[in-house]
Amino acid sequence: MARSKSNSNPLSTLRRSIWYVLRAVLIVSLLLGFAFAVFTEGMYISNMFIVVTEGMSLRADTILKNGSVSDLSQYFTQEFLDSDDLLLSGAYLDYAVDSYDYRYAIKGIRVLPWAKNGSVGYIERIPTIVASPISEEVKGPVTPWTPMRYKINLVKVEGRWLISSLAVVEENPEEEARPTPDYSQLEDNSAN
């Protein structure tokens, strides 16, 4: 009987095994890194959304009702608060604002998982302001709020996102038409 000779080299088997393990570790590491990056970016996007929507709403409230600017420090950098023309203008000081209709739309959030700054496209409108003059010397209606499209820049400061600047992209942007039903297409079922 003839013995069969093994063509297997133990060194070759060891080399293939090592490459298999290294490839598996590399693939698992890449998948974990990708999952971490997606989670981090999602967290940044949600945090930026909250900071922008709450901060801009509180800014409008502070401007219209002459509120305290110090409340805005949770959402804005101090440099921004010191230089915001609309916030410092006192445009509504002569009126007691009872209510207003604040509307906004987010038009894109841009941030990378490793970034310390990001940007948000934001449209702000206040179509209705109900206000009365605080003295008899003030005549005329309250100044209307000018709708704006902003590019809002945010910066990460001590682990928190803060609005660092507002860049006006467009004044009086066109309002998107909302879909309305076409009643002429309805069938008249009242005859049945």
C-alpha positions in Angstrom: 0.0 0.0 0.0 1.2 3.4 -0.9 0.8 6.2 1.4 -0.6 9.5 0.1 1.6 12.4 0.7 -0.1 15.6 2.0 0.4 18.7 -0.1 -0.5 20.9 2.8 2.2 23.1 4.2 1.6 24.0 7.9 3.2 27.5 7.3 0.8 28.2 4.4 -2.2 27.1 6.5 -1.1 29.4 9.3 -0.6 32.3 6.9 -4.1 31.9 5.4 -5.6 31.7 8.9 -3.9 34.9 10.0 -5.1 36.7 6.9 -8.7 35.4 7.5 -8.7 36.7 11.1 -7.2 40.0 10.1 -9.8 40.5 7.4 -12.6 39.7 9.8 -11.2 42.1 12.4 -10.9 44.8 9.7 -14.4 44.3 8.4 -15.9 44.3 11.9 -13.9 47.4 12.8 -15.1 49.2 9.7 -18.7 48.3 10.4 -18.5 49.5 14.0 -16.8 52.7 12.9 -19.6 53.3 10.3 -22.3 52.6 12.9 -20.6 55.0 15.3 -20.4 57.8 12.7 -24.0 57.4 11.7 -25.1 57.5 15.3 -23.0 60.5 16.1 -24.2 62.4 13.0 -27.8 61.6 13.9 -27.3 62.9 17.4 -25.7 66.1 16.1 -28.5 66.6 13.6 -31.2 66.2 16.3 -29.4 68.5 18.7 -28.9 71.1 16.1 -32.6 70.9 15.1 -33.7 71.5 18.7 -31.2 74.4 19.3 -32.2 76.1 16.1 -36.0 75.8 16.4 -36.2 76.6 20.1 -33.5 79.3 19.9 -35.0 81.1 16.9 -38.5 81.0 18.4 -37.2 82.4 21.7 -35.3 85.1 19.8 -38.5 86.2 18.0 -40.3 86.2 21.4 -37.6 88.3 23.0 -37.7 90.8 20.1 -41.5 91.1 20.0 -42.1 91.1 23.7 -38.9 92.9 24.8 -37.8 90.0 26.9 -34.5 89.4 28.6 -31.6 88.7 26.2 -29.8 86.6 28.9 -32.3 83.8 28.3 -30.9 83.4 24.8 -27.4 82.4 26.0 -28.5 78.7 26.1 -28.9 78.8 22.3 -26.6 81.6 21.0 -23.0 82.5 21.5 -22.3 85.7 23.4 -20.6 87.2 20.3 -23.8 86.7 18.3 -26.0 88.2 21.0 -23.8 91.3 21.2 -24.0 91.9 17.5 -27.6 90.9 16.5 -29.0 94.0 14.9 -32.7 92.9 15.1 -32.3 91.9 18.8 -30.7 95.2 19.7 -32.9 97.4 17.5 -35.9 97.7 19.9 -38.3 97.7 16.9 -41.3 96.7 19.0 -40.6 98.7 22.2 -43.6 101.0 21.5 -46.1 98.0 21.4 -47.4 95.5 23.8 -47.5 92.3 21.8 -50.4 90.1 22.9 -49.9 87.2 20.5 -48.2 86.3 17.2 -48.1 83.4 14.8 -44.6 82.1 14.5 -43.8 79.7 11.6 -40.6 78.1 10.5 -39.3 75.6 8.0 -36.0 73.7 8.1 -34.4 73.5 4.7 -31.4 71.2 5.3 -28.9 70.4 8.1 -25.3 69.9 7.3 -22.8 68.5 9.8 -20.2 65.7 9.8 -19.6 63.3 12.7 -16.2 64.7 13.4 -17.1 68.4 12.9 -17.2 71.2 15.5 -19.4 73.3 13.3 -22.5 72.9 11.1 -25.2 74.8 9.2 -28.9 74.8 8.9 -31.1 76.3 6.2 -34.0 78.0 8.0 -37.1 80.0 6.9 -38.8 82.2 9.5 -42.2 83.9 9.2 -44.5 85.8 11.5 -47.5 86.6 9.4 -49.7 87.8 12.2 -48.8 90.1 15.2 -51.5 91.2 17.5 -50.2 94.2 19.4 -51.4 97.5 20.9 -49.5 100.7 21.4 -48.2 101.3 24.9 -48.9 105.1 24.7 -51.3 107.4 22.9 -48.3 109.0 21.1 -47.7 105.9 19.0 -49.9 105.9 15.9 -50.3 103.2 13.3 -50.2 99.5 13.2 -47.3 97.4 14.5 -44.3 97.0 12.2 -44.7 93.7 10.2 -42.1 91.0 10.6 -40.1 90.5 7.5 -39.9 86.8 6.4 -36.3 85.7 6.0 -34.4 82.7 4.7 -31.3 82.2 6.8 -28.2 80.1 6.7 -27.6 79.5 10.4 -24.1 78.5 11.4 -23.6 76.6 14.6 -20.5 75.9 16.6 -19.9 73.2 19.3 -18.8 74.8 22.5 -18.0 72.6 25.5 -20.1 69.8 24.1 -23.2 72.0 23.3 -24.3 73.3 19.9 -24.8 77.1 19.9 -25.9 79.4 17.1 -22.9 81.6 16.1 -24.2 83.5 13.1 -27.3 84.2 10.9 -26.6 84.9 7.3 -29.6 86.3 5.3 -29.9 84.3 2.2 -33.2 85.8 0.9 -35.6 88.4 2.2 -39.3 87.6 1.7 -38.8 84.1 0.3 -41.7 82.7 -1.7 -44.0 80.5 0.4 -44.4 77.0 -0.8 -47.9 76.2 -2.0 -49.5 73.6 0.2 -51.4 70.9 -1.6 -55.1 71.5 -1.6 -57.8 69.1 -2.7 -59.4 69.8 -6.1 -63.1 69.7 -5.3 -64.0 69.8 -9.0 -62.8 66.2 -9.3 -65.2 64.9 -6.6 -68.2 63.0 -7.8 -71.6 64.3 -6.8 -73.1 61.6 -4.6 -75.9 63.6 -3.3 -78.2 62.6 -6.2 -78.2 59.0 -5.1 
